[in-house]
Amino acid sequence: MLEQDNISFWVKSAVSNGHYQDAQIPPPLHGQSQFDVAIIGGGFTGLWLAYYLKKAQPEWSIAIFEANQIAYGASGRNGGWLSSHIPGLSSVFQKSGSSLDDVRLFQKEITRTVDEVKHICQLEDIDCDLYEGGMLTMSTNRAQSYRLRETYKHDLDLGFDTDDMVLLTGLQVKEKINVAHADSGLWYRKGARIQPAKLAFGLKNVLSQLGVFMYENTPVSGFSPKHVQVAGFHIQADHVMCCTEGYTEALVRSGKVVPMNSSVIATEILPDSFWQQANWHGRELFSDASHLFFYAQRTEDNRIVIGGRGKPYQYNSQTVGHGELDRPTLDFLYGRLTQLFPYFPMKIEHSWRGSFGLTRDWCPSVSYDSNTQIGSVYGFGGSGVAGTNLAARTLCSRILKQDTALNRLPWNNFINPKWEPEPLRWTGIHTMYKLLKIADAKEHTQKPDKTTWLARQVYGFCGIK
């Protein structure tokens, strides 16, 4: 049975409402255990990959090996954003050799992924509270409004249509969500709220019915071509796929992906009187354009879930374990909430942290070697709910040697640089966030017309212009 040690409100709520079911008991492992595909990691990437492979090759034996339980990691702890933004930076992909057309294809495919996930949930009867209300980003000062206008122009260049996104005045923002201090906004038509643990558990139930073997509480200690070291056994597999996201570095020791922390809180169930005053009837995904931005959603049971970075990184790439949230970060997120809705006092009932994977150039990689038949996916940078689905379909296309447009996406065999060694890594990441906090304060008090020089220098130094 699932352990619930402070993982997240999502997991606890899904379990208490009967959405978690124990999978069919897989065959016991032994020295001669053999599979067509071994997938390391029971998060969204591994679940989606098993789904698409099993649908395409129903005769294949597929096994998922998860060190804890399905949805233990970022897939059960994120903010529930099914976003239409590409994971990664288009400028970095282009500097690395991808054409603008390929980046536009990437954007087109990730936008389509919102519909793909919605379609699969309907097809497989997965109830994950999916609601397509779009995405709304607000600004609270002139510098943030400048960034929204620049984002608008950038996204038009990537292929968004003027019907896909709309620049809003501060008054128009408040007509969608009645928040304080709205200066302007940018609304995207595509984007959906989900309950991530219910999606993960729903996929798990579907895979169990399809005959995919799921070995929970079964950590992998190493892998090589056609072999996986797990639970004291050498397991044979024709294809070995590493889908461990924020937990990748502990297994592969490549130095290319680190676990970053995402911190989230959830309010109590809020009464109708609040929602009438807040006017949040469209259930849009909601964020702001500050450097240390928040992200929020209105849940199916009428809570607000809001997240941000808090303490971004733990020394020597440690993950957050069960995810207990520190008090200063909780207070910081609660402060953002009260700034948005000062007219209504709220209580916080749940708080947690999760670890997602971040590469040095902020771009994900989907790799597959047809000679060794080893694949890997990592580095979604906090934008993995939609990205994992597209990555799984990309990897499936390559495993099955299909000639599809997905093989042209810029993240295919994308080579990420290594992070700096400790203590430079810890110092650099924390310094970046401290400087961006200062930049946010300057933009709030000094009210410049554009992004501050300090923030531009930080982004330039980090290679994320």
Beta strands, then each sheet from edge to edge (+ up, - down):
strand 1: 34-40
strand 2: 62-65
strand 3: 81-83
strand 4: 135-139
strand 5: 165-169
strand 6: 184-188
strand 7: 191-193
strand 8: 213-215
strand 9: 220-224
strand 10: 227-230
strand 11: 233-242
strand 12: 257-267
strand 13: 285-288
strand 14: 295-298
strand 15: 304-308
strand 16: 348-359
strand 17: 365-369
strand 18: 374-378
sheet 1: 8+ 2+ 1+ 11+ 10- 9+
sheet 2: 8+ 2+ 1+ 11+ 18+ 17-
sheet 3: 3+ 7-
sheet 4: 5+ 6- 4+ 13+ 14- 15+ 12- 16+
end
